[in-house]
């Protein structure tokens, strides 16, 4: 049975990835320090093919030991949050994540040399396209445009340089994946989040879908949105992203390649807010909103070209936004009632 190490396994995307890998018959070792959400119970915790290790992905010795018996490594550990993170933790995002990726590569290089590790799949981000002024953003555009302005986006671009440099010097095989705007369940109030007042509701995540849902649930009327609502996003289901990430593990054409993983559907923040409003309140309550001052790094457009993933991997993100909201709204409703949001 092939074994995969997933760093950041208790994270938002990580949870979906572990579940997908177990469903495909892999044995999985998860590594997390629980610094984001604390310890969260997962449905697969008792699966005999899953082992959860509490530890720091910056610990090269630990990472090397864990990778010694692994065939694949999904490097997902990172300090990550909503848009408020980009401002509250501008230095920490850069410094911490650089240490994580360097330790991950050091350990993977050793495991490739001395063990059975076949490849590393690195989680990059749509934020590498932060400075784009033409869309859709295609694989390779990140090297043709100015570097990202946010320290988070800049560091994710650095992840891609680490991957290619480790191949150039040590022949460590890789795949780079860039998830776009993950939507799903399982995200609660992060332990270190900076609370932000949005109208009369305090937010902690600044992830647009759960934040809009909780504001509507808490009775905010008119609904406060950041900016004028014209920002374009591609809201992609976590389960679809996990499927795309898992697809890259074995696919021979994924070797030393990079892929945008995203839905092909564009949605403005205002369109999203209106859908959430009517899904919670019903069709008879008029939708009203006001615009708040946007954050500095609130990118106006994140529109990916998804052609390469479709043609090379056969991957398409098929879950509709309505289907995502049908899952997320009840989950956030319970989380608000339980005090988790």
Phi and psi restraints in degrees (value plus and minus 20) as a CYANA .aco file:
   2 UNK   PHI     -93.9   -53.9
   2 UNK   PSI     124.8   164.8
   3 UNK   PHI    -138.8   -98.8
   3 UNK   PSI     119.5   159.5
   4 UNK   PHI    -143.6  -103.6
   4 UNK   PSI     112.3   152.3
   5 UNK   PHI    -113.3   -73.3
   5 UNK   PSI     107.3   147.3
   6 UNK   PHI    -136.1   -96.1
   6 UNK   PSI      88.9   128.9
   7 UNK   PHI    -106.4   -66.4
   7 UNK   PSI     124.2   164.2
   8 UNK   PHI      54.7    94.7
   8 UNK   PSI      12.1    52.1
   9 UNK   PHI     -87.8   -47.8
   9 UNK   PSI     -42.1    -2.1
  10 UNK   PHI    -110.7   -70.7
  10 UNK   PSI     -17.2    22.8
  11 UNK   PHI     -98.0   -58.0
  11 UNK   PSI    -199.3  -159.3
  12 UNK   PHI     -82.5   -42.5
  12 UNK   PSI     -77.6   -37.6
  13 UNK   PHI     -93.1   -53.1
  13 UNK   PSI     -56.1   -16.1
  14 UNK   PHI     -75.5   -35.5
  14 UNK   PSI     -59.6   -19.6
  15 UNK   PHI     -82.3   -42.3
  15 UNK   PSI     -61.7   -21.7
  16 UNK   PHI     -85.5   -45.5
  16 UNK   PSI     -58.2   -18.2
  17 UNK   PHI     -85.6   -45.6
  17 UNK   PSI     -66.3   -26.3
  18 UNK   PHI     -79.1   -39.1
  18 UNK   PSI     -65.9   -25.9
  19 UNK   PHI     -80.4   -40.4
  19 UNK   PSI     -63.4   -23.4
  20 UNK   PHI     -83.7   -43.7
  20 UNK   PSI     -62.8   -22.8
  21 UNK   PHI     -85.3   -45.3
  21 UNK   PSI     -62.0   -22.0
  22 UNK   PHI     -82.7   -42.7
  22 UNK   PSI     -60.4   -20.4
  23 UNK   PHI     -83.3   -43.3
  23 UNK   PSI     -45.8    -5.8
  24 UNK   PHI    -110.4   -70.4
  24 UNK   PSI     -19.1    20.9
  25 UNK   PHI      74.7   114.7
  25 UNK   PSI     -12.4    27.6
  26 UNK   PHI     -99.3   -59.3
  26 UNK   PSI     134.3   174.3
  27 UNK   PHI    -108.4   -68.4
  27 UNK   PSI     120.6   160.6
  28 UNK   PHI    -148.5  -108.5
  28 UNK   PSI     112.0   152.0
  29 UNK   PHI    -126.9   -86.9
  29 UNK   PSI     100.7   140.7
  30 UNK   PHI    -122.4   -82.4
  30 UNK   PSI     117.0   157.0
  31 UNK   PHI    -143.6  -103.6
  31 UNK   PSI     109.3   149.3
  32 UNK   PHI    -177.9  -137.9
  32 UNK   PSI     129.4   169.4
  33 UNK   PHI    -121.5   -81.5
  33 UNK   PSI     -18.2    21.8
  34 UNK   PHI      40.1    80.1
  34 UNK   PSI       4.8    44.8
  35 UNK   PHI     -95.1   -55.1
  35 UNK   PSI     -40.4    -0.4
  36 UNK   PHI    -102.1   -62.1
  36 UNK   PSI     -78.3   -38.3
  37 UNK   PHI    -134.0   -94.0
  37 UNK   PSI     -25.4    14.6
  38 UNK   PHI      60.3   100.3
  38 UNK   PSI    -195.0  -155.0
  39 UNK   PHI     -96.8   -56.8
  39 UNK   PSI     105.2   145.2
  40 UNK   PHI    -142.3  -102.3
  40 UNK   PSI     109.3   149.3
  41 UNK   PHI     -89.6   -49.6
  41 UNK   PSI     111.7   151.7
  42 UNK   PHI    -134.8   -94.8
  42 UNK   PSI     132.5   172.5
  43 UNK   PHI     -84.8   -44.8
  43 UNK   PSI     -44.9    -4.9
  44 UNK   PHI    -119.6   -79.6
  44 UNK   PSI     -10.3    29.7
  45 UNK   PHI     -76.8   -36.8
  45 UNK   PSI     -52.7   -12.7
  46 UNK   PHI    -115.7   -75.7
  46 UNK   PSI     -14.0    26.0
  47 UNK   PHI     -85.4   -45.4
  47 UNK   PSI     107.7   147.7
  48 UNK   PHI     -84.0   -44.0
  48 UNK   PSI     -36.4     3.6
  49 UNK   PHI    -111.3   -71.3
  49 UNK   PSI     -15.0    25.0
  50 UNK   PHI    -138.2   -98.2
  50 UNK   PSI     111.8   151.8
  51 UNK   PHI    -147.5  -107.5
  51 UNK   PSI     105.6   145.6
  52 UNK   PHI    -124.1   -84.1
  52 UNK   PSI     106.3   146.3
  53 UNK   PHI    -133.8   -93.8
  53 UNK   PSI     106.9   146.9
  54 UNK   PHI    -108.9   -68.9
  54 UNK   PSI      97.5   137.5
  55 UNK   PHI    -194.0  -154.0
  55 UNK   PSI     154.9   194.9
  56 UNK   PHI    -122.3   -82.3
  56 UNK   PSI     105.0   145.0
  57 UNK   PHI     -87.9   -47.9
  57 UNK   PSI     -28.4    11.6
  58 UNK   PHI    -104.0   -64.0
  58 UNK   PSI     -26.2    13.8
  59 UNK   PHI    -105.8   -65.8
  59 UNK   PSI      80.6   120.6
  60 UNK   PHI     -82.8   -42.8
  60 UNK   PSI     -59.4   -19.4
  61 UNK   PHI     -82.0   -42.0
  61 UNK   PSI     -66.4   -26.4
  62 UNK   PHI     -82.4   -42.4
  62 UNK   PSI     -67.3   -27.3
  63 UNK   PHI     -80.2   -40.2
  63 UNK   PSI     -60.7   -20.7
  64 UNK   PHI     -84.4   -44.4
  64 UNK   PSI     -62.2   -22.2
  65 UNK   PHI     -84.7   -44.7
  65 UNK   PSI     -62.0   -22.0
  66 UNK   PHI     -87.1   -47.1
  66 UNK   PSI     -55.3   -15.3
  67 UNK   PHI    -100.4   -60.4
  67 UNK   PSI     -32.5     7.5
  68 UNK   PHI     -77.5   -37.5
  68 UNK   PSI     -52.2   -12.2
  69 UNK   PHI    -135.1   -95.1
  69 UNK   PSI       4.5    44.5
  70 UNK   PHI    -130.3   -90.3
  70 UNK   PSI     125.2   165.2
  71 UNK   PHI    -109.3   -69.3
  71 UNK   PSI     -49.8    -9.8
  72 UNK   PHI    -156.9  -116.9
  72 UNK   PSI     135.8   175.8
  73 UNK   PHI    -155.4  -115.4
  73 UNK   PSI      98.2   138.2
  74 UNK   PHI    -121.2   -81.2
  74 UNK   PSI      87.3   127.3
  75 UNK   PHI    -108.2   -68.2
  75 UNK   PSI      70.0   110.0
  76 UNK   PHI    -132.2   -92.2
  76 UNK   PSI     -28.3    11.7
  77 UNK   PHI     -84.3   -44.3
  77 UNK   PSI     113.4   153.4
  78 UNK   PHI    -190.0  -150.0
  78 UNK   PSI     133.4   173.4
  79 UNK   PHI    -100.6   -60.6
  79 UNK   PSI      96.9   136.9
  80 UNK   PHI    -168.2  -128.2
  80 UNK   PSI     128.2   168.2
  81 UNK   PHI    -181.6  -141.6
  81 UNK   PSI    -189.1  -149.1
  82 UNK   PHI     -94.3   -54.3
  82 UNK   PSI    -190.5  -150.5
  83 UNK   PHI     -83.2   -43.2
  83 UNK   PSI     -46.8    -6.8
  84 UNK   PHI     -83.3   -43.3
  84 UNK   PSI     -50.3   -10.3
  85 UNK   PHI     -80.0   -40.0
  85 UNK   PSI     -56.7   -16.7
  86 UNK   PHI     -81.4   -41.4
  86 UNK   PSI     -46.3    -6.3
  87 UNK   PHI    -119.1   -79.1
  87 UNK   PSI     -61.5   -21.5
  88 UNK   PHI     -89.7   -49.7
  88 UNK   PSI     -56.4   -16.4
  89 UNK   PHI    -144.7  -104.7
  89 UNK   PSI      24.0    64.0
  90 UNK   PHI     -77.1   -37.1
  90 UNK   PSI     -64.0   -24.0
  91 UNK   PHI     -95.2   -55.2
  91 UNK   PSI     -66.2   -26.2
  92 UNK   PHI     -80.1   -40.1
  92 UNK   PSI     -57.6   -17.6
  93 UNK   PHI     -79.4   -39.4
  93 UNK   PSI     -59.5   -19.5
  94 UNK   PHI     -94.2   -54.2
  94 UNK   PSI     -72.2   -32.2
  95 UNK   PHI     -89.3   -49.3
  95 UNK   PSI     -67.0   -27.0
  96 UNK   PHI     -84.8   -44.8
  96 UNK   PSI     -65.7   -25.7
  97 UNK   PHI     -90.2   -50.2
  97 UNK   PSI     -49.3    -9.3
  98 UNK   PHI     -85.6   -45.6
  98 UNK   PSI     -60.6   -20.6
  99 UNK   PHI     -86.1   -46.1
  99 UNK   PSI     -58.4   -18.4
 100 UNK   PHI     -83.9   -43.9
 100 UNK   PSI     -67.4   -27.4
 101 UNK   PHI     -90.4   -50.4
 101 UNK   PSI     -54.8   -14.8
 102 UNK   PHI     -85.8   -45.8
 102 UNK   PSI     -64.3   -24.3
 103 UNK   PHI     -83.7   -43.7
 103 UNK   PSI     -60.1   -20.1
 104 UNK   PHI     -82.5   -42.5
 104 UNK   PSI     -64.5   -24.5
 105 UNK   PHI     -88.1   -48.1
 105 UNK   PSI     -61.6   -21.6
 106 UNK   PHI     -76.4   -36.4
 106 UNK   PSI     -67.4   -27.4
 107 UNK   PHI     -86.8   -46.8
 107 UNK   PSI     -59.6   -19.6
 108 UNK   PHI     -88.7   -48.7
 108 UNK   PSI     -57.6   -17.6
 109 UNK   PHI     -80.9   -40.9
 109 UNK   PSI     -63.5   -23.5
 110 UNK   PHI     -85.6   -45.6
 110 UNK   PSI     -61.9   -21.9
 111 UNK   PHI     -88.9   -48.9
 111 UNK   PSI     -52.7   -12.7
 112 UNK   PHI     -87.9   -47.9
 112 UNK   PSI     -57.6   -17.6
 113 UNK   PHI     -94.8   -54.8
 113 UNK   PSI     -63.0   -23.0
 114 UNK   PHI    -127.2   -87.2
 114 UNK   PSI     -35.1     4.9
 115 UNK   PHI    -141.0  -101.0
 115 UNK   PSI    -162.0  -122.0
 116 UNK   PHI    -139.4   -99.4
 116 UNK   PSI      -6.9    33.1
 117 UNK   PHI     -81.0   -41.0
 117 UNK   PSI     109.6   149.6
 118 UNK   PHI    -119.5   -79.5
 118 UNK   PSI     -54.0   -14.0
 119 UNK   PHI    -185.4  -145.4
 119 UNK   PSI     136.6   176.6
 120 UNK   PHI    -133.8   -93.8
 120 UNK   PSI     110.9   150.9
 121 UNK   PHI    -125.4   -85.4
 121 UNK   PSI      94.4   134.4
 122 UNK   PHI    -117.0   -77.0
 122 UNK   PSI     115.8   155.8
 123 UNK   PHI    -110.7   -70.7
 123 UNK   PSI      86.6   126.6
 124 UNK   PHI    -111.0   -71.0
 124 UNK   PSI    -167.1  -127.1
 125 UNK   PHI    -179.2  -139.2
 125 UNK   PSI     133.9   173.9
 126 UNK   PHI     -81.9   -41.9
 126 UNK   PSI     -38.0     2.0
 127 UNK   PHI     -88.6   -48.6
 127 UNK   PSI     -30.3     9.7
 128 UNK   PHI     -85.9   -45.9
 128 UNK   PSI     -39.3     0.7
 129 UNK   PHI    -116.0   -76.0
 129 UNK   PSI      -1.9    38.1
 130 UNK   PHI     -74.5   -34.5
 130 UNK   PSI     -56.2   -16.2
 131 UNK   PHI    -115.4   -75.4
 131 UNK   PSI      -7.9    32.1
 132 UNK   PHI     -84.9   -44.9
 132 UNK   PSI     125.4   165.4
 133 UNK   PHI    -146.2  -106.2
 133 UNK   PSI     -11.3    28.7
 134 UNK   PHI    -156.0  -116.0
 134 UNK   PSI     124.1   164.1
 135 UNK   PHI    -156.6  -116.6
 135 UNK   PSI     135.8   175.8
 136 UNK   PHI     -95.5   -55.5
 136 UNK   PSI     136.9   176.9
 137 UNK   PHI    -102.2   -62.2
 137 UNK   PSI     103.3   143.3
 138 UNK   PHI    -128.6   -88.6
 138 UNK   PSI     140.1   180.1
 139 UNK   PHI     -81.3   -41.3
 139 UNK   PSI     102.6   142.6
 140 UNK   PHI      88.9   128.9
 140 UNK   PSI     -42.6    -2.6
 141 UNK   PHI     -82.4   -42.4
 141 UNK   PSI     -49.7    -9.7
 142 UNK   PHI     -81.4   -41.4
 142 UNK   PSI     -40.4    -0.4
 143 UNK   PHI    -114.0   -74.0
 143 UNK   PSI     -23.2    16.8
 144 UNK   PHI    -128.5   -88.5
 144 UNK   PSI     -32.8     7.2
 145 UNK   PHI    -130.1   -90.1
 145 UNK   PSI     147.2   187.2
 146 UNK   PHI     -79.5   -39.5
 146 UNK   PSI     132.0   172.0
 147 UNK   PHI     -84.9   -44.9
 147 UNK   PSI     138.6   178.6
 148 UNK   PHI     -78.3   -38.3
 148 UNK   PSI     129.4   169.4
 149 UNK   PHI    -103.4   -63.4
 149 UNK   PSI     -54.6   -14.6
 150 UNK   PHI     -96.6   -56.6
 150 UNK   PSI     128.5   168.5
 151 UNK   PHI     -85.0   -45.0
 151 UNK   PSI     -51.4   -11.4
 152 UNK   PHI     -85.7   -45.7
 152 UNK   PSI     -69.4   -29.4
 153 UNK   PHI     -82.2   -42.2
 153 UNK   PSI     -60.1   -20.1
 154 UNK   PHI     -82.3   -42.3
 154 UNK   PSI     -61.6   -21.6
 155 UNK   PHI     -88.8   -48.8
 155 UNK   PSI     -56.0   -16.0
 156 UNK   PHI     -85.7   -45.7
 156 UNK   PSI     -54.4   -14.4
 157 UNK   PHI     -84.5   -44.5
 157 UNK   PSI     -57.4   -17.4
 158 UNK   PHI     -82.8   -42.8
 158 UNK   PSI     -55.5   -15.5
 159 UNK   PHI     -74.7   -34.7
 159 UNK   PSI     -61.5   -21.5
 160 UNK   PHI     -87.4   -47.4
 160 UNK   PSI     -54.7   -14.7
 161 UNK   PHI     -89.6   -49.6
 161 UNK   PSI     -58.6   -18.6
 162 UNK   PHI     -77.8   -37.8
 162 UNK   PSI     -67.1   -27.1
 163 UNK   PHI     -79.2   -39.2
 163 UNK   PSI     -66.8   -26.8
 164 UNK   PHI     -91.9   -51.9
 164 UNK   PSI     -55.3   -15.3
 165 UNK   PHI     -88.1   -48.1
 165 UNK   PSI     -58.6   -18.6
 166 UNK   PHI     -85.7   -45.7
 166 UNK   PSI     -50.9   -10.9
 167 UNK   PHI     -93.0   -53.0
 167 UNK   PSI     -66.0   -26.0
 168 UNK   PHI     -78.5   -38.5
 168 UNK   PSI     -63.1   -23.1
 169 UNK   PHI    -112.3   -72.3
 169 UNK   PSI     -60.1   -20.1
 170 UNK   PHI    -134.3   -94.3
 170 UNK   PSI     -19.6    20.4
 171 UNK   PHI      35.1    75.1
 171 UNK   PSI      23.5    63.5
 172 UNK   PHI    -106.8   -66.8
 172 UNK   PSI      88.8   128.8
 173 UNK   PHI     -83.9   -43.9
 173 UNK   PSI     130.0   170.0
 174 UNK   PHI    -168.1  -128.1
 174 UNK   PSI     141.8   181.8
 175 UNK   PHI    -155.9  -115.9
 175 UNK   PSI     118.9   158.9
 176 UNK   PHI    -128.1   -88.1
 176 UNK   PSI     110.8   150.8
 177 UNK   PHI    -144.0  -104.0
 177 UNK   PSI     121.9   161.9
 178 UNK   PHI    -140.6  -100.6
 178 UNK   PSI      76.8   116.8
 179 UNK   PHI     -90.5   -50.5
 179 UNK   PSI     125.3   165.3
 180 UNK   PHI    -134.5   -94.5
 180 UNK   PSI      99.6   139.6
 181 UNK   PHI      24.1    64.1
 181 UNK   PSI      48.8    88.8
 182 UNK   PHI     -84.8   -44.8
 182 UNK   PSI     114.4   154.4
 183 UNK   PHI    -146.3  -106.3
 183 UNK   PSI     116.1   156.1
 184 UNK   PHI     154.8   194.8
 184 UNK   PSI    -185.0  -145.0
 185 UNK   PHI    -129.7   -89.7
 185 UNK   PSI     148.2   188.2
 186 UNK   PHI      85.3   125.3
 186 UNK   PSI     -27.8    12.2
 187 UNK   PHI    -112.0   -72.0
 187 UNK   PSI     105.7   145.7
 188 UNK   PHI    -137.4   -97.4
 188 UNK   PSI    -195.9  -155.9
 189 UNK   PHI     -83.2   -43.2
 189 UNK   PSI     101.5   141.5
 190 UNK   PHI     -90.9   -50.9
 190 UNK   PSI     125.9   165.9
 191 UNK   PHI     -83.8   -43.8
 191 UNK   PSI     -54.8   -14.8
 192 UNK   PHI    -124.1   -84.1
 192 UNK   PSI      -8.6    31.4
 193 UNK   PHI     -89.3   -49.3
 193 UNK   PSI     123.9   163.9
 194 UNK   PHI    -104.9   -64.9
 194 UNK   PSI     102.0   142.0
 195 UNK   PHI     -94.7   -54.7
 195 UNK   PSI     119.0   159.0
 196 UNK   PHI    -147.1  -107.1
 196 UNK   PSI     116.3   156.3
 197 UNK   PHI    -106.7   -66.7
 197 UNK   PSI     102.9   142.9
 198 UNK   PHI    -139.6   -99.6
 198 UNK   PSI      79.1   119.1
 199 UNK   PHI      46.9    86.9
 199 UNK   PSI    -143.0  -103.0
 200 UNK   PHI    -125.6   -85.6
 200 UNK   PSI      -5.5    34.5
 201 UNK   PHI    -141.4  -101.4
 201 UNK   PSI     109.7   149.7
 202 UNK   PHI    -103.4   -63.4
 202 UNK   PSI     110.7   150.7
 203 UNK   PHI    -132.8   -92.8
 203 UNK   PSI     135.1   175.1
 204 UNK   PHI    -143.2  -103.2
 204 UNK   PSI     -43.4    -3.4
 205 UNK   PHI    -117.5   -77.5
 205 UNK   PSI     -56.3   -16.3
 206 UNK   PHI      35.3    75.3
 206 UNK   PSI       9.6    49.6
 207 UNK   PHI    -117.3   -77.3
 207 UNK   PSI     103.6   143.6
 208 UNK   PHI     -82.3   -42.3
 208 UNK   PSI     -60.4   -20.4
 209 UNK   PHI     -86.2   -46.2
 209 UNK   PSI     -76.7   -36.7
 210 UNK   PHI     -84.8   -44.8
 210 UNK   PSI     -50.8   -10.8
 211 UNK   PHI     -88.2   -48.2
 211 UNK   PSI     -63.3   -23.3
 212 UNK   PHI     -84.6   -44.6
 212 UNK   PSI     -61.3   -21.3
 213 UNK   PHI     -80.2   -40.2
 213 UNK   PSI     -66.5   -26.5
 214 UNK   PHI     -90.0   -50.0
 214 UNK   PSI     -51.1   -11.1
 215 UNK   PHI     -86.6   -46.6
 215 UNK   PSI     -61.0   -21.0
 216 UNK   PHI     -86.6   -46.6
 216 UNK   PSI     -62.4   -22.4
 217 UNK   PHI     -81.6   -41.6
 217 UNK   PSI     -54.0   -14.0
 218 UNK   PHI    -105.7   -65.7
 218 UNK   PSI     -13.1    26.9
 219 UNK   PHI      67.3   107.3
 219 UNK   PSI      -4.4    35.6
 220 UNK   PHI     -86.8   -46.8
 220 UNK   PSI     105.0   145.0
 221 UNK   PHI    -175.8  -135.8
 221 UNK   PSI      90.0   130.0
 222 UNK   PHI     -93.9   -53.9
 222 UNK   PSI     137.2   177.2
 223 UNK   PHI     -97.5   -57.5
 223 UNK   PSI     111.9   151.9
 224 UNK   PHI    -109.8   -69.8
 224 UNK   PSI     107.4   147.4
 225 UNK   PHI    -145.3  -105.3
 225 UNK   PSI     134.4   174.4
 226 UNK   PHI     -98.4   -58.4
 226 UNK   PSI     108.3   148.3
 227 UNK   PHI      51.0    91.0
 227 UNK   PSI    -180.2  -140.2
 228 UNK   PHI    -109.9   -69.9
 228 UNK   PSI     -19.9    20.1
 229 UNK   PHI      66.1   106.1
 229 UNK   PSI     -18.0    22.0
 230 UNK   PHI    -105.0   -65.0
 230 UNK   PSI     -23.3    16.7
 231 UNK   PHI     -78.8   -38.8
 231 UNK   PSI     114.5   154.5
 232 UNK   PHI    -122.7   -82.7
 232 UNK   PSI     111.3   151.3
 233 UNK   PHI    -153.3  -113.3
 233 UNK   PSI     144.1   184.1
 234 UNK   PHI    -141.1  -101.1
 234 UNK   PSI      72.8   112.8
 235 UNK   PHI     -96.7   -56.7
 235 UNK   PSI      97.8   137.8
 236 UNK   PHI    -141.2  -101.2
 236 UNK   PSI     111.4   151.4
 237 UNK   PHI     -87.2   -47.2
 237 UNK   PSI     117.0   157.0
 238 UNK   PHI     -77.4   -37.4
 238 UNK   PSI     -56.8   -16.8
 239 UNK   PHI     -85.9   -45.9
 239 UNK   PSI     -56.1   -16.1
 240 UNK   PHI     -86.5   -46.5
 240 UNK   PSI     -63.4   -23.4
 241 UNK   PHI     -81.0   -41.0
 241 UNK   PSI     -62.3   -22.3
 242 UNK   PHI     -82.1   -42.1
 242 UNK   PSI     -59.0   -19.0
 243 UNK   PHI     -83.7   -43.7
 243 UNK   PSI     -63.1   -23.1
 244 UNK   PHI     -85.0   -45.0
 244 UNK   PSI     -61.1   -21.1
 245 UNK   PHI     -82.8   -42.8
 245 UNK   PSI     -65.6   -25.6
 246 UNK   PHI     -84.8   -44.8
 246 UNK   PSI     -54.0   -14.0
 247 UNK   PHI     -79.6   -39.6
 247 UNK   PSI     -51.0   -11.0
 248 UNK   PHI     -96.0   -56.0
 248 UNK   PSI     -36.4     3.6
 249 UNK   PHI     -81.5   -41.5
 249 UNK   PSI     -68.0   -28.0
 250 UNK   PHI    -124.3   -84.3
 250 UNK   PSI     -34.8     5.2
 251 UNK   PHI     -88.5   -48.5
 251 UNK   PSI     100.0   140.0
 252 UNK   PHI     -81.3   -41.3
 252 UNK   PSI     -48.7    -8.7
 253 UNK   PHI     -98.5   -58.5
 253 UNK   PSI     -25.4    14.6
 254 UNK   PHI    -105.9   -65.9
 254 UNK   PSI     -28.6    11.4
 255 UNK   PHI     -82.3   -42.3
 255 UNK   PSI     102.5   142.5
 256 UNK   PHI      37.5    77.5
 256 UNK   PSI      15.4    55.4
 257 UNK   PHI    -142.0  -102.0
 257 UNK   PSI     146.5   186.5
 258 UNK   PHI    -145.9  -105.9
 258 UNK   PSI     127.1   167.1
 259 UNK   PHI    -160.9  -120.9
 259 UNK   PSI     113.5   153.5
 260 UNK   PHI     -98.9   -58.9
 260 UNK   PSI     108.0   148.0
 261 UNK   PHI    -133.4   -93.4
 261 UNK   PSI      93.3   133.3
 262 UNK   PHI    -187.1  -147.1
 262 UNK   PSI     137.8   177.8
 263 UNK   PHI     -86.2   -46.2
 263 UNK   PSI     137.2   177.2
 264 UNK   PHI    -109.6   -69.6
 264 UNK   PSI     -22.5    17.5
 265 UNK   PHI    -111.5   -71.5
 265 UNK   PSI     105.1   145.1
 266 UNK   PHI    -108.7   -68.7
 266 UNK   PSI     119.3   159.3
 267 UNK   PHI    -160.8  -120.8
 267 UNK   PSI     112.3   152.3
 268 UNK   PHI    -100.3   -60.3
 268 UNK   PSI     138.3   178.3
 269 UNK   PHI     -80.7   -40.7
 269 UNK   PSI     -57.1   -17.1
 270 UNK   PHI     -85.7   -45.7
 270 UNK   PSI     -62.3   -22.3
 271 UNK   PHI     -81.3   -41.3
 271 UNK   PSI     -61.7   -21.7
 272 UNK   PHI     -81.5   -41.5
 272 UNK   PSI     -67.4   -27.4
 273 UNK   PHI     -79.5   -39.5
 273 UNK   PSI     -61.3   -21.3
 274 UNK   PHI     -86.7   -46.7
 274 UNK   PSI     -60.4   -20.4
 275 UNK   PHI     -82.4   -42.4
 275 UNK   PSI     -64.2   -24.2
 276 UNK   PHI     -83.6   -43.6
 276 UNK   PSI     -63.5   -23.5
 277 UNK   PHI     -75.1   -35.1
 277 UNK   PSI     -73.6   -33.6
 278 UNK   PHI     -92.4   -52.4
 278 UNK   PSI     -48.1    -8.1
 279 UNK   PHI     -87.6   -47.6
 279 UNK   PSI     -53.7   -13.7
 280 UNK   PHI    -109.1   -69.1
 280 UNK   PSI     -63.6   -23.6
 281 UNK   PHI    -114.7   -74.7
 281 UNK   PSI     -34.4     5.6
 282 UNK   PHI      67.5   107.5
 282 UNK   PSI     151.9   191.9
 283 UNK   PHI     -97.5   -57.5
 283 UNK   PSI     -28.6    11.4
 284 UNK   PHI    -114.6   -74.6
 284 UNK   PSI     -28.4    11.6
 285 UNK   PHI    -119.2   -79.2
 285 UNK   PSI      95.0   135.0
 286 UNK   PHI     -79.7   -39.7
 286 UNK   PSI     118.5   158.5
 287 UNK   PHI    -100.4   -60.4
 287 UNK   PSI     103.6   143.6
 288 UNK   PHI    -150.7  -110.7
 288 UNK   PSI     123.7   163.7
 289 UNK   PHI    -168.3  -128.3
 289 UNK   PSI     140.0   180.0
 290 UNK   PHI    -151.2  -111.2
 290 UNK   PSI     135.0   175.0
 291 UNK   PHI    -120.2   -80.2
 291 UNK   PSI     109.8   149.8
 292 UNK   PHI    -117.3   -77.3
 292 UNK   PSI     140.8   180.8
 293 UNK   PHI     -80.4   -40.4
 293 UNK   PSI     106.6   146.6
 294 UNK   PHI     -96.3   -56.3
 294 UNK   PSI     141.4   181.4
 295 UNK   PHI     -91.9   -51.9
 295 UNK   PSI     139.0   179.0
 296 UNK   PHI     -81.0   -41.0
 296 UNK   PSI     -59.6   -19.6
 297 UNK   PHI    -120.5   -80.5
 297 UNK   PSI       8.5    48.5
 298 UNK   PHI    -101.8   -61.8
 298 UNK   PSI      66.9   106.9
 299 UNK   PHI     -77.2   -37.2
 299 UNK   PSI     114.3   154.3
 300 UNK   PHI     -95.5   -55.5
 300 UNK   PSI     -53.2   -13.2
 301 UNK   PHI    -157.5  -117.5
 301 UNK   PSI     109.8   149.8
 302 UNK   PHI    -147.4  -107.4
 302 UNK   PSI      75.5   115.5
 303 UNK   PHI    -145.4  -105.4
 303 UNK   PSI      89.0   129.0
 304 UNK   PHI    -109.9   -69.9
 304 UNK   PSI     131.2   171.2
 305 UNK   PHI    -106.1   -66.1
 305 UNK   PSI     101.1   141.1
 306 UNK   PHI    -126.0   -86.0
 306 UNK   PSI      -7.9    32.1
 307 UNK   PHI     -82.2   -42.2
 307 UNK   PSI     -63.9   -23.9
 308 UNK   PHI     -83.3   -43.3
 308 UNK   PSI     -65.8   -25.8
 309 UNK   PHI     -82.4   -42.4
 309 UNK   PSI     -56.9   -16.9
 310 UNK   PHI     -89.8   -49.8
 310 UNK   PSI     -65.3   -25.3
 311 UNK   PHI     -95.3   -55.3
 311 UNK   PSI     -58.6   -18.6
 312 UNK   PHI    -106.3   -66.3
 312 UNK   PSI     -65.5   -25.5
 313 UNK   PHI    -118.0   -78.0
 313 UNK   PSI     -37.5     2.5
 314 UNK   PHI      53.6    93.6
 314 UNK   PSI       3.2    43.2
 315 UNK   PHI    -116.7   -76.7
 315 UNK   PSI     113.6   153.6
 316 UNK   PHI    -159.5  -119.5
 316 UNK   PSI     117.2   157.2
 317 UNK   PHI    -105.7   -65.7
 317 UNK   PSI      91.0   131.0
 318 UNK   PHI    -125.8   -85.8
 318 UNK   PSI     -30.9     9.1
 319 UNK   PHI     -91.4   -51.4
 319 UNK   PSI     107.3   147.3
 320 UNK   PHI     -97.1   -57.1
 320 UNK   PSI     140.4   180.4
 321 UNK   PHI     -82.4   -42.4
 321 UNK   PSI     -60.2   -20.2
 322 UNK   PHI     -80.8   -40.8
 322 UNK   PSI     -61.3   -21.3
 323 UNK   PHI     -84.9   -44.9
 323 UNK   PSI     -58.8   -18.8
 324 UNK   PHI     -82.2   -42.2
 324 UNK   PSI     -66.1   -26.1
 325 UNK   PHI     -86.0   -46.0
 325 UNK   PSI     -53.4   -13.4
 326 UNK   PHI     -83.1   -43.1
 326 UNK   PSI     -44.4    -4.4
 327 UNK   PHI    -110.7   -70.7
 327 UNK   PSI     -61.7   -21.7
 328 UNK   PHI     -94.5   -54.5
 328 UNK   PSI     -60.7   -20.7
 329 UNK   PHI     -79.1   -39.1
 329 UNK   PSI     -69.0   -29.0
 330 UNK   PHI     -82.8   -42.8
 330 UNK   PSI     -55.5   -15.5
 331 UNK   PHI     -86.0   -46.0
 331 UNK   PSI     -65.5   -25.5
 332 UNK   PHI     -85.3   -45.3
 332 UNK   PSI     -56.5   -16.5
 333 UNK   PHI     -77.3   -37.3
 333 UNK   PSI     -67.4   -27.4
 334 UNK   PHI     -86.5   -46.5
 334 UNK   PSI     -59.4   -19.4
 335 UNK   PHI     -84.3   -44.3
 335 UNK   PSI     -60.1   -20.1
 336 UNK   PHI     -84.5   -44.5
 336 UNK   PSI     -64.3   -24.3
 337 UNK   PHI     -83.1   -43.1
 337 UNK   PSI     -53.4   -13.4
 338 UNK   PHI    -106.5   -66.5
 338 UNK   PSI     -24.1    15.9
 339 UNK   PHI      61.6   101.6
 339 UNK   PSI      -8.2    31.8
 340 UNK   PHI    -100.6   -60.6
 340 UNK   PSI     -38.9     1.1
